[in-house]
Every structure is written in structure tokens, then in C-alpha cells.
Amino acid sequence: MKILGISGIDGTVSFKRRQWPGLDDREYRISQGHDSAAALVVDGEFVAGVAEERISRRKHTGDFPVGAIEACLGDVGLDIADVDEVVHGFDYAPYRVQYALDPVSAALYRDVLSREAFLAQVRRTLPAVPAERVHHVDHHLAHAASAYYTSGWNRCLVVVIDGMGEAHGATVYTASDGQVTPVHRIPAADSIGIFYSILTLHLGFEFNSDEYKVMGLAPYGDAERHRTFFEKAVEFRGDGTWHIPMLKLDRTRDERENHTAARRYLSEHLIAPRDVDTEITRDHEDVAAALQGCLDRVIQHLCGHFGRELRMTRLALAGGVALNTTANARLLEAGIFEELYVQPAAADDGTALGAALNRAALAGEVVNRRSPTPFYGPAHGAMRLDSALTEFAERIEVTRLGSLGEACEAAADLIAGGEVIAWYRDRMEFGPRALGHRSILADPARGDMRDRVNALVKMREAFRPFAPAVTLEQASRWFEIEPGIELPYMNVNVNVRPEYRSQLPATTHVDGSARIQTVSSVDNASFHTLLEAVGRRTGREIVLNTSFNVKGQAIVNTPEEALDTFLGTGIEALFLEDVMVRKREGVGDRQR
């Protein structure tokens, strides 16, 4: 079977704008269905996947993923008429009665959330797909399927933690012999994901978008200063769950929509809200630290309880909260589980994959194999590359290199010489991380490199750390992990060995940790070859690796986007496949 999975909910933000005009723009992100994507599963195998934002260039968009669908089908030479099923990673039908309790919710259900609304979008954009081929999967089940069926394990505990599925904030599953079975659900009224996001908004960042910034800010603060507040805010229960009384303060429809009562409580009992673009103070750092500590404890409480109760030694995680690399590290350090797997596209884009894998499992076709480095997005051939180079010819100097090996040698020379380069080749990553196909790279040993990349290239907050990419063979030398441990998805923090922290200043965070990516020659061969070339020059098969984009922009997809971004930043060289691109003399940063 050929199954096309879809994530996202088209229309939630526009509906909210009509019903609640005049809100702060950040408040419109207090809604569901962002990060739409498409994923294609053929005969039980994941073959193509891409987030719609990479096609439309609208970051975190929840629009119906027309462009992503076309990209997935084009990658494997299929037409939509060849697809046997289209499946959505949400199913609101069981909650229809609850949504009918007030007129606004009823309208939201009818116009945006219902099967009828989804079918109307399918008819408009995919007219060749009849209604009987369209299916729905519970949102958390889609997350769980994305984790279990890419784990390569026959038996494990699966935990999904996010802001909110249809009605829940976390769900625990057992997975065994190809079956995924729910064990316990925590309602959205006690969602730790929503709680963390409200605090993210309170700290002056974007709800449902910037939670990772709070995680990056946390190591600068004193977690003990506000620990008592958070211990009271999240009340642990003996059954592995918790209550969050603050969220229950939102009683009216308007309060629940924008969490206004909960936000007032924070203002009165914690600190005043930070305005966007104002200075980040020690108060904000301390709140971030205490909040992160709270999340760490919540995840260990939930996963530890059910791991022990169900005698599970392997854990697979999914949901947006599973992208919190610090919490994942604390969970590993706790020693509750022998093995941990975090699905690389753990946020809502991954439910497109999970919905398709769930349907493949029901058909008896799913292939449960550990996800390789997730290069499932579009690639662009030589003709497209040459066309892009021609389009930008007046502003660039081009050197055509003969092979991957030559490109790696040239790139390694520049990295070792202190230059910041962009590295673009082959298929794009599926998920939020750039893992060596759409990356900006630099030497992590240079003390000024973090500030240089932040100020001249990424144009983002200076407190945010950068990640190191290291060959699998050298990882245990530089980082406190066992030899051979693979962490290929950049979703777990580890400690840099103390004796090497001063040698890796650009990728060692203030607490001595790093969001590591191990690179294998098996499933990330070209990047591995580059790291080996860097190692021959520096003695370290390590680079600073960050996504090829600037603040507010989705990671580049096409060669044209790569060139445009390169020319608008302080990146000093761009490698497009086996072509090295420099700026012509006089072409400056931000010149378009």
C-alpha cells in the first residue's frame, strides 16, 4: 500500500483571528495544528517526508501541506492517484459532543476540526482522492506510532508528551509485537507542555515555538530560587501523574483560549511578564532554570513510574516536549531505562509519519526498523543547481570541484582556517534539526566562533548554544558517552569531558553540556567524510553544526534559497554539492 500521512490543521489561526481580533500576534500561536507536513509510506517503509514550512517558507505553518505532498510524491515518482490512503494525524470525531457545548467551540469544530472540514480541504487540493480513502488517527497515537515503528524494538514503553492532542497532554503506551496499546492518559487541563509554553510566553518568547530558547537560557540561572513555586505549581501524584492547579484558573471560554487567568497568576506570584525585545535579566534566567528543573522532574516521574510498573527497560519518546534535549539527558542519567529513543521528528510534523505508519501496521505491512539519519526530504538535481548558479552568476564566484572528496578537502581547509561555511547536498532532513545536508559549519575550537555565527549569520539571541557534530569513532573521546553509542539526531545533551571544554568553547554550553550529533559512515556518509577531512587538519573530527537558515526563516530547501541566504549573511563560502561558491568582491552581507 501507498499511504500518505498529513499533519497540521489548516484554519486554526485564521479562525482565532476572526473570533478574537486585536490580540498580540504572539497570542495567536496559542492554538493547535501548527507544523503541518506530509510523509509517504510505501509497503510499510518510510520513503519521503517534508514539513510544509520548507516548501511555503512560512515557518511553523499549519496550512494544508499541498507543497509537501507534491514534494513527497515527486521524490518517488508517484501521482496522487497512485495513493491508496490519505490519513490525518488528528481525529476529533470522539469529542464532537464536548465541542457543541458553546457556540464558538461548535463553530471551530464545524469549520476547522471536523472530518467534514478536512474532507473539504482534500476535495479542493486532492480531488483524485475519494472520501472513503481518507482516514484519521488519534493525535497521540500518531505520535506513538512514529516512535515505536521507527525504534527497531519489538517491545518498549512509549510516552507521548506535548502541549495538547485532541484533548490530552500526555499518553503512555505499551508497544509489543507490532501493537501499540494505551495505558494512561493525562488531560490537557494538566498538560506540562502547555504549562511550559505559558511560561515561555511569560518570559517574552513565542508560545508553541520558542520553548527551546527557554531550555537554552536555563543553565544561566539559579533553579533553587523559584523551586518552591514550581513544586507547588505541579503537584505529583502517586500513580505517576500530576495536577497543575494554575491551569484550572482558566474557567471562562476567553480565559481558556488565551490562558489569561493562569498568566495573571504568574504575574502576581512569580515575576512580571517580560516584554518582547527587552533585556533578559537574572530574574528571567532563574525562572527558566526552575522551569526546566520542573520539567525534568515531571518526565522522570511519569516515565519512571510506568517503566517500573510495566517492567519496561526501553523507552521511546515523541511529542513536542520530547525535543527538550536537557530533559532527555536527565532521564538518561537517572538510569531508569537501559535504552532511550527519541523519534527525530518528534513534534507535530512527525505525526504525518506516525499516522501513515499506524495505517500500515493495521494493514500488516509496517517495517519496524531504527530510523537512520532522517534524510527523507527533497533533493534537487544538477539541472536545478546549474540554473540557480546562473541566476546568481553576477554576484558569485564559482569553483567546480570534481568529487565529494575534493569538496570535503576544500571545505575542511576553510573550516580549519576559521571560516564559516554552508554545506548543502543530497536530500533534506525531515524534522527540526539540520544534520549535515542543510547545515552551517565552523570550527568549534575558536573562542569567538559562537558570537561570530550568532551575530553575523544566525542573527539570534547570544545565549543560545550551538551543537557539535562528531564522528561516531571520536565521540567518546571528547564527550562523556560510551564508545559506539549513537546519538545521530541531535536530541540529547551530554557532558563535554572536562579536560576538553576549553578546547571546544563554541559548542560547550555554560553548564559544560553539548547537544551532540554523532555521525556515522553508514547512514551519513558524506558528512562523515567531511568530518574526517576536518580531523586531518585539526586533530578533531568535530564541527560546529547549526541549521542553514537565519532567525525567523525555515531551513533552506532549494539551491536558490541556499544562495539567497548565503548572500544575505556573513557565511564566507557555500558548498552546493561539489561546487564551491564565494561572493564576488563588493557583494556585502544583507545585500539582496
BELSUL-V19927 format. One record per pair of residues at least 4 apart in sequence whose ideal C-beta (glycine too) atoms are under 8 Angstrom apart, sorted by the first residue. I is the first residue (numbers start at 1). J is the second residue. If there is no record, write none. Layout:
# BELSUL-V19927
<<I,J> <I,J>>
This chain:
# BELSUL-V19927
<<1,41> <1,42> <1,43> <1,84> <1,85> <1,359> <1,360> <1,363> <1,365> <2,40> <2,41> <2,42> <2,43> <2,78> <2,82> <2,83> <2,84> <2,85> <3,40> <3,41> <3,42> <3,83> <3,84> <3,85> <3,86> <3,87> <3,356> <3,359> <3,360> <4,38> <4,39> <4,40> <4,69> <4,72> <4,73> <4,80> <4,83> <4,85> <4,86> <4,87> <4,356> <5,38> <5,39> <5,40> <5,41> <5,87> <5,88> <5,89> <5,142> <5,351> <5,352> <5,353> <5,354> <5,355> <5,356> <5,357> <5,359> <6,36> <6,37> <6,38> <6,64> <6,65> <6,69> <6,86> <6,87> <6,88> <6,89> <6,352> <6,355> <7,35> <7,36> <7,37> <7,38> <7,65> <7,88> <7,89> <7,90> <7,142> <7,348> <7,349> <7,350> <7,351> <7,352> <7,355> <8,33> <8,34> <8,35> <8,36> <8,37> <8,52> <8,61> <8,62> <8,63> <8,64> <8,65> <8,348> <8,352> <9,32> <9,33> <9,36> <9,62> <9,90> <9,112> <9,113> <10,33> <10,36> <10,62> <10,63> <10,64> <10,112> <10,121> <11,15> <11,33> <11,62> <11,111> <11,112> <11,117> <12,16> <12,31> <12,32> <12,33> <12,62> <12,108> <12,112> <13,17> <13,28> <13,29> <13,31> <13,62> <14,18> <15,19> <15,107> <15,108> <15,111> <15,112> <16,20> <16,23> <16,28> <16,30> <16,31> <16,257> <17,21> <17,23> <17,28> <19,104> <19,107> <20,27> <20,254> <20,257> <20,258> <23,27> <23,28> <23,258> <26,201> <26,206> <26,207> <26,276> <27,201> <27,207> <27,258> <29,34> <29,60> <29,206> <29,207> <29,208> <29,209> <30,197> <30,201> <30,207> <30,208> <30,257> <30,258> <30,259> <31,208> <32,62> <32,163> <32,164> <33,62> <33,90> <33,348> <34,60> <34,61> <34,62> <34,208> <34,209> <34,348> <35,51> <35,53> <35,60> <35,61> <35,62> <35,347> <35,348> <35,349> <36,51> <36,52> <36,53> <36,61> <36,62> <36,63> <36,64> <36,65> <36,68> <36,348> <36,349> <36,352> <37,49> <37,50> <37,51> <37,52> <37,65> <37,68> <37,345> <37,348> <37,349> <37,350> <37,352> <37,353> <37,430> <38,49> <38,50> <38,52> <38,65> <38,68> <38,69> <38,71> <38,72> <38,352> <39,46> <39,48> <39,49> <39,72> <39,352> <39,353> <39,355> <39,356> <39,376> <39,430> <40,46> <40,47> <40,48> <40,49> <40,72> <40,73> <40,75> <40,76> <40,78> <40,356> <41,45> <41,46> <41,47> <41,353> <41,356> <41,357> <41,359> <41,360> <41,366> <42,47> <42,76> <43,365> <43,367> <44,360> <44,365> <44,366> <44,367> <45,367> <46,150> <46,353> <46,356> <46,357> <46,371> <46,376> <47,75> <47,76> <47,376> <48,71> <48,72> <48,73> <48,75> <48,76> <48,376> <48,377> <49,72> <49,345> <49,349> <49,352> <49,353> <49,374> <49,376> <49,377> <49,430> <50,54> <50,55> <50,68> <50,71> <50,72> <50,376> <50,377> <50,378> <50,428> <50,430> <50,557> <51,55> <51,65> <51,68> <51,349> <51,430> <51,554> <52,56> <52,58> <52,61> <52,63> <52,65> <52,66> <52,67> <52,68> <53,57> <53,58> <53,59> <53,60> <53,61> <53,554> <54,68> <54,377> <54,378> <54,428> <54,554> <54,555> <54,557> <55,65> <55,67> <55,68> <55,70> <55,71> <55,557> <56,61> <56,63> <56,67> <57,553> <57,554> <57,561> <58,63> <58,554> <59,552> <59,553> <59,554> <60,208> <60,209> <64,121> <64,125> <65,69> <65,352> <66,70> <66,125> <67,71> <68,72> <69,73> <69,80> <69,125> <69,126> <70,74> <71,75> <71,377> <71,378> <72,76> <73,77> <73,78> <73,79> <73,80> <73,82> <73,83> <74,378> <75,378> <75,379> <75,427> <78,82> <78,83> <79,128> <80,126> <80,128> <80,129> <81,128> <83,129> <83,133> <84,133> <85,133> <85,134> <85,135> <85,359> <86,122> <86,126> <86,129> <86,133> <86,134> <86,135> <87,134> <87,135> <87,136> <87,137> <87,355> <87,356> <87,358> <87,359> <88,118> <88,134> <88,135> <88,136> <88,137> <88,355> <89,137> <89,139> <89,142> <89,143> <89,348> <89,351> <89,352> <89,354> <89,355> <90,113> <90,136> <90,137> <90,138> <90,139> <90,142> <90,165> <90,166> <90,351> <91,136> <91,137> <91,138> <91,139> <91,166> <92,96> <92,99> <92,109> <92,113> <92,114> <92,115> <92,166> <93,114> <93,115> <93,136> <94,166> <95,99> <95,109> <95,166> <95,167> <96,100> <96,109> <96,114> <97,101> <98,105> <98,167> <99,105> <99,106> <99,108> <99,109> <99,113> <100,105> <100,106> <100,109> <101,105> <101,106> <102,106> <102,253> <103,107> <104,108> <104,253> <105,109> <105,253> <106,110> <107,111> <108,112> <108,113> <109,113> <109,114> <110,114> <110,116> <110,117> <111,117> <112,117> <113,117> <114,118> <115,119> <115,134> <115,136> <116,120> <117,121> <118,122> <118,134> <118,136> <119,123> <119,131> <119,134> <120,124> <121,125> <122,126> <122,129> <122,131> <122,134> <123,127> <129,133> <129,134> <130,134> <135,359> <136,355> <137,141> <137,142> <137,145> <137,351> <137,354> <137,355> <137,358> <137,359> <138,142> <138,165> <138,166> <139,143> <139,165> <139,166> <139,351> <140,144> <140,160> <140,162> <140,165> <140,168> <140,171> <140,185> <140,319> <141,145> <141,171> <141,173> <141,180> <141,182> <141,354> <141,358> <142,146> <142,351> <142,352> <142,354> <142,355> <142,358> <143,147> <143,160> <143,162> <143,165> <143,318> <143,319> <143,343> <143,346> <143,350> <143,351> <143,354> <144,148> <144,158> <144,160> <144,171> <144,173> <144,175> <144,180> <144,316> <144,318> <144,354> <145,149> <145,180> <145,354> <145,355> <145,357> <145,358> <145,361> <146,150> <146,318> <146,343> <146,345> <146,346> <146,350> <146,351> <146,353> <146,354> <146,357> <147,151> <147,158> <147,160> <147,316> <147,317> <147,318> <147,341> <147,342> <147,343> <147,346> <147,354> <148,153> <148,156> <148,158> <148,173> <148,175> <148,180> <148,316> <148,368> <149,354> <149,357> <149,358> <149,360> <149,361> <149,366> <149,367> <149,368> <150,343> <150,353> <150,357> <150,368> <150,369> <150,370> <150,371> <151,156> <151,314> <151,316> <151,341> <151,343> <151,368> <151,370> <151,371> <152,368> <152,369> <152,370> <153,175> <153,314> <153,316> <153,339> <153,341> <153,368> <154,176> <154,177> <154,178> <154,368> <155,175> <155,176> <155,177> <155,312> <155,314> <156,175> <156,176> <156,312> <156,314> <156,315> <156,316> <156,341> <157,172> <157,173> <157,174> <157,175> <157,303> <157,306> <157,307> <157,310> <157,312> <157,314> <157,315> <157,316> <157,337> <158,172> <158,173> <158,174> <158,175> <158,180> <158,315> <158,316> <158,317> <158,318> <159,170> <159,171> <159,172> <159,173> <159,302> <159,303> <159,306> <159,315> <159,316> <159,317> <159,318> <160,165> <160,170> <160,171> <160,172> <160,173> <160,317> <160,318> <160,319> <160,322> <161,169> <161,170> <161,192> <161,193> <161,299> <161,302> <161,317> <161,319> <161,320> <161,321> <161,322> <162,169> <162,170> <162,191> <162,193> <162,319> <162,320> <162,321> <162,347> <162,348> <163,169> <163,188> <163,191> <163,193> <163,194> <163,197> <163,208> <163,320> <164,168> <164,169> <164,188> <164,191> <164,193> <164,194> <165,169> <165,171> <165,188> <167,187> <167,188> <168,185> <168,186> <168,187> <168,188> <168,191> <169,186> <169,187> <169,188> <169,189> <169,190> <169,191> <169,192> <169,193> <169,194> <170,185> <170,186> <170,191> <170,192> <170,193> <170,302> <170,319> <171,182> <171,184> <171,185> <171,186> <172,182> <172,183> <172,184> <172,185> <172,240> <172,302> <172,306> <173,180> <173,181> <173,182> <173,183> <174,180> <174,181> <174,183> <174,310> <174,312> <175,179> <175,180> <175,181> <175,316> <176,181> <178,361> <178,366> <178,368> <180,358> <180,361> <183,306> <183,310> <184,239> <184,240> <184,241> <184,306> <186,190> <186,191> <186,241> <186,242> <186,302> <187,191> <188,194> <189,244> <189,247> <189,248> <190,241> <190,242> <190,243> <190,244> <190,247> <191,195> <191,244> <191,247> <192,196> <192,234> <192,242> <192,244> <192,295> <192,298> <192,299> <192,321> <193,197> <193,319> <193,320> <193,321> <194,198> <194,247> <194,259> <195,199> <195,233> <195,234> <195,244> <195,246> <195,247> <196,200> <196,211> <196,214> <196,291> <196,295> <196,321> <197,201> <197,207> <197,208> <197,211> <198,202> <198,207> <198,259> <198,262> <198,263> <198,266> <199,203> <199,214> <199,266> <199,287> <199,291> <200,205> <200,206> <200,207> <200,210> <200,211> <200,213> <200,214> <201,205> <201,206> <201,207> <201,263> <201,273> <202,263> <202,266> <202,267> <202,270> <202,271> <202,273> <202,274> <202,287> <203,214> <203,217> <203,273> <203,274> <203,284> <203,287> <203,288> <204,273> <204,274> <204,275> <204,276> <204,277> <204,278> <204,280> <204,284> <205,209> <205,210> <205,211> <205,213> <205,214> <206,210> <210,214> <211,215> <211,320> <211,324> <212,216> <212,323> <212,324> <213,217> <213,461> <213,464> <214,218> <214,288> <214,291> <214,292> <215,288> <215,292> <215,324> <215,325> <215,326> <216,461> <216,463> <216,464> <216,465> <216,509> <217,221> <217,280> <217,284> <217,285> <217,288> <217,289> <217,463> <218,223> <218,285> <218,288> <218,289> <218,291> <218,292> <218,293> <218,326> <219,289> <219,509> <219,510> <219,511> <219,513> <220,285> <220,288> <220,289> <220,463> <220,510> <221,225> <221,282> <221,284> <221,285> <221,286> <221,287> <221,288> <221,289> <221,290> <222,285> <222,286> <222,289> <223,227> <223,286> <223,289> <223,290> <223,292> <223,293> <224,290> <225,286> <225,289> <225,290> <226,230> <226,270> <226,286> <226,287> <226,289> <226,290> <227,231> <227,290> <227,293> <228,232> <229,233> <229,269> <229,270> <229,290> <230,234> <230,290> <230,291> <230,293> <230,294> <231,294> <233,244> <233,245> <233,246> <233,294> <234,242> <234,243> <234,244> <234,294> <234,297> <234,298> <235,242> <235,243> <235,244> <235,245> <236,241> <236,242> <236,297> <236,298> <236,301> <237,241> <237,242> <237,243> <239,305> <240,301> <240,302> <240,304> <240,305> <240,306> <240,309> <241,302> <242,298> <242,301> <242,302> <244,248> <245,249> <246,262> <246,265> <246,266> <247,259> <247,262> <249,255> <249,261> <249,262> <249,264> <249,265> <250,255> <250,256> <250,259> <250,260> <250,261> <250,262> <251,255> <251,256> <251,261> <252,256> <253,257> <254,258> <254,260> <255,259> <255,260> <255,261> <255,262> <258,263> <259,263> <260,264> <261,265> <262,266> <263,267> <263,273> <264,268> <265,269> <266,270> <266,271> <266,273> <267,271> <267,272> <267,273> <270,287> <271,283> <271,284> <271,287> <274,278> <274,280> <274,284> <280,284> <280,285> <280,461> <280,463> <281,285> <282,286> <283,287> <284,288> <285,289> <286,290> <287,291> <288,292> <289,293> <290,294> <291,295> <292,296> <292,324> <292,326> <292,327> <293,297> <294,298> <295,299> <295,321> <295,324> <295,327> <296,300> <296,326> <296,327> <296,330> <296,331> <297,301> <298,302> <299,303> <299,321> <299,327> <299,330> <299,331> <300,304> <300,330> <300,331> <300,334> <300,336> <301,305> <302,306> <303,307> <303,315> <303,331> <303,336> <303,337> <304,308> <304,334> <304,336> <305,309> <306,310> <306,312> <307,311> <307,312> <307,313> <307,315> <307,336> <307,337> <308,336> <312,337> <313,337> <313,338> <313,339> <314,337> <314,338> <314,339> <314,340> <314,341> <315,331> <315,336> <315,337> <315,339> <315,340> <315,341> <316,340> <316,341> <316,342> <316,343> <317,322> <317,328> <317,340> <317,341> <317,342> <317,343> <317,346> <318,322> <318,342> <318,343> <318,346> <318,350> <318,354> <319,346> <319,347> <320,346> <320,347> <320,348> <321,327> <322,328> <322,342> <322,343> <322,346> <322,491> <323,342> <323,346> <323,347> <323,432> <323,491> <324,328> <325,329> <325,490> <325,491> <325,492> <325,493> <325,515> <326,330> <326,493> <326,513> <327,331> <328,332> <328,340> <328,342> <328,491> <328,492> <328,493> <329,333> <329,492> <329,493> <329,494> <329,513> <330,334> <331,336> <331,337> <331,340> <332,337> <332,340> <332,492> <340,492> <341,370> <342,346> <342,489> <342,491> <342,492> <343,350> <343,371> <344,350> <344,371> <344,373> <344,374> <344,430> <344,431> <344,433> <344,489> <344,491> <345,349> <345,350> <345,353> <345,374> <345,430> <345,431> <345,432> <346,350> <346,431> <346,491> <347,431> <347,432> <349,430> <349,431> <349,432> <350,354> <350,431> <351,355> <352,356> <353,357> <353,430> <354,358> <355,359> <356,360> <357,361> <357,366> <358,362> <359,363> <360,365> <360,366> <361,365> <361,366> <371,489> <372,488> <372,522> <372,523> <373,429> <373,435> <373,436> <373,488> <373,489> <373,520> <373,523> <373,524> <374,429> <374,430> <374,431> <374,435> <374,489> <375,426> <375,427> <375,428> <375,429> <375,430> <375,435> <375,437> <375,524> <376,427> <376,429> <376,430> <377,427> <377,428> <377,429> <377,430> <377,557> <378,427> <378,428> <378,557> <379,426> <379,427> <379,428> <380,384> <380,385> <380,558> <380,559> <381,385> <382,386> <382,577> <383,387> <384,388> <384,558> <384,559> <385,389> <385,559> <385,576> <385,577> <385,579> <386,390> <387,391> <387,559> <388,392> <388,558> <388,559> <388,560> <388,562> <388,563> <388,576> <389,393> <389,396> <389,398> <389,559> <389,563> <389,576> <389,579> <389,581> <391,560> <391,563> <392,396> <392,560> <392,563> <392,564> <392,567> <393,398> <394,584> <395,567> <395,583> <395,584> <395,587> <395,591> <396,563> <396,567> <396,581> <396,582> <396,583> <396,584> <396,587> <397,581> <397,582> <397,583> <397,584> <398,579> <398,580> <398,581> <399,410> <399,579> <399,580> <399,581> <399,582> <400,578> <400,579> <401,406> <401,407> <401,410> <401,578> <401,579> <401,580> <402,406> <402,578> <403,407> <403,578> <404,408> <404,526> <404,529> <404,578> <405,409> <405,529> <406,410> <406,578> <407,411> <407,530> <407,575> <407,577> <407,578> <407,579> <407,580> <408,412> <408,526> <408,529> <408,530> <408,532> <408,533> <409,413> <409,533> <410,414> <410,575> <410,580> <411,415> <411,421> <411,423> <411,441> <411,530> <411,533> <411,573> <411,575> <411,580> <412,416> <412,530> <412,533> <412,534> <412,536> <412,537> <413,417> <413,537> <414,419> <414,421> <414,572> <414,573> <415,419> <415,421> <415,441> <415,442> <415,443> <415,534> <415,537> <415,543> <416,443> <416,534> <416,537> <416,538> <418,443> <418,446> <418,449> <419,442> <419,572> <419,573> <420,440> <420,441> <420,442> <420,449> <420,452> <420,453> <420,456> <420,457> <420,570> <420,571> <420,572> <421,440> <421,441> <421,442> <421,571> <421,572> <421,573> <421,574> <421,575> <422,439> <422,440> <422,441> <422,548> <422,562> <422,565> <422,566> <422,571> <422,573> <422,574> <422,575> <423,436> <423,437> <423,439> <423,440> <423,441> <423,527> <423,530> <423,548> <423,575> <424,437> <424,438> <424,439> <424,548> <424,556> <424,559> <424,562> <424,574> <424,575> <424,576> <424,577> <425,437> <425,526> <425,575> <425,576> <425,577> <426,437> <426,526> <426,577> <427,437> <428,437> <428,438> <428,555> <428,557> <429,433> <429,434> <429,435> <429,437> <429,438> <429,555> <431,489> <433,489> <433,490> <433,491> <433,517> <433,547> <434,438> <434,439> <434,440> <434,545> <434,546> <434,547> <434,548> <434,555> <435,439> <435,469> <435,488> <435,489> <435,490> <435,517> <435,524> <435,527> <435,545> <436,469> <436,517> <436,519> <436,524> <436,526> <436,527> <436,530> <436,545> <437,526> <437,527> <438,547> <438,548> <438,555> <438,556> <438,557> <438,562> <439,469> <439,527> <439,545> <439,546> <439,547> <439,548> <440,453> <440,457> <440,458> <440,545> <440,546> <440,547> <440,548> <440,571> <441,469> <441,530> <441,543> <441,544> <441,545> <442,446> <442,449> <442,452> <442,453> <442,506> <442,543> <442,544> <443,449> <443,506> <443,534> <443,538> <443,543> <443,544> <444,449> <444,466> <444,468> <444,504> <444,505> <444,506> <444,507> <444,540> <444,542> <444,543> <444,544> <445,449> <445,503> <445,504> <445,505> <445,506> <445,538> <445,540> <446,505> <446,506> <447,505> <447,506> <448,452> <449,453> <449,505> <449,506> <449,544> <450,454> <450,462> <450,465> <450,466> <450,505> <450,506> <450,507> <450,544> <451,455> <451,462> <452,456> <452,457> <452,570> <453,457> <453,458> <453,466> <453,506> <453,544> <453,546> <454,458> <454,459> <454,460> <454,461> <454,462> <454,464> <455,459> <455,462> <455,570> <456,569> <456,570> <456,589> <457,550> <457,569> <457,570> <457,571> <458,546> <458,550> <458,551> <459,550> <459,551> <459,569> <460,464> <460,551> <465,507> <465,508> <465,509> <465,510> <465,514> <465,515> <466,506> <466,507> <466,544> <466,545> <466,546> <467,490> <467,507> <467,514> <467,515> <467,516> <467,517> <467,544> <467,545> <467,546> <468,478> <468,504> <468,507> <468,514> <468,515> <468,516> <468,517> <468,542> <468,543> <468,544> <468,545> <469,490> <469,517> <469,519> <469,527> <469,531> <469,542> <469,543> <469,544> <469,545> <470,474> <470,475> <470,478> <470,479> <470,516> <470,517> <470,518> <470,519> <470,531> <470,541> <470,542> <471,475> <471,518> <471,519> <471,521> <471,528> <471,531> <471,532> <471,535> <471,541> <471,542> <472,484> <472,486> <472,518> <472,519> <472,520> <472,521> <472,528> <473,541> <474,478> <474,535> <474,540> <474,541> <474,542> <475,479> <475,481> <475,483> <475,485> <475,487> <475,516> <475,518> <476,481> <476,482> <476,483> <476,484> <476,485> <477,497> <478,496> <478,497> <478,500> <478,504> <478,540> <478,542> <479,494> <479,495> <479,496> <479,497> <479,514> <479,516> <480,494> <480,495> <480,496> <480,497> <481,485> <481,487> <481,494> <481,516> <485,518> <486,518> <486,520> <487,491> <487,492> <487,494> <487,516> <487,517> <487,518> <488,517> <488,518> <488,519> <488,520> <488,523> <488,524> <489,517> <490,515> <490,516> <490,517> <490,545> <491,515> <492,515> <492,516> <493,509> <493,513> <493,514> <493,515> <493,516> <494,513> <494,514> <494,516> <495,512> <495,513> <495,514> <496,500> <496,501> <496,504> <496,507> <496,508> <496,512> <496,513> <496,514> <497,501> <498,512> <500,504> <501,505> <501,508> <501,512> <503,540> <504,508> <504,514> <504,540> <504,542> <506,544> <507,514> <507,542> <507,544> <508,512> <508,513> <508,514> <509,513> <509,514> <517,545> <519,524> <519,527> <519,528> <519,531> <520,524> <520,528> <521,525> <521,528> <521,529> <524,528> <525,529> <526,530> <527,531> <528,532> <529,533> <530,534> <530,543> <531,535> <531,541> <531,542> <531,543> <532,536> <532,541> <533,537> <534,538> <534,540> <534,541> <534,542> <534,543> <535,539> <535,540> <535,541> <535,542> <547,555> <548,555> <548,556> <548,562> <548,565> <549,553> <549,554> <549,555> <549,556> <549,565> <550,565> <550,568> <550,569> <553,565> <556,561> <556,562> <556,565> <557,561> <558,562> <559,563> <559,576> <560,564> <561,565> <562,566> <562,574> <562,576> <563,567> <563,574> <563,576> <563,581> <564,568> <564,592> <565,569> <565,571> <566,571> <566,574> <566,581> <566,583> <567,583> <567,587> <567,591> <567,592> <568,589> <568,590> <568,591> <568,592> <569,589> <569,590> <570,589> <572,582> <573,580> <573,581> <573,582> <574,580> <574,581> <574,582> <575,579> <575,580> <575,581> <576,581> <583,587> <583,588> <587,591>>
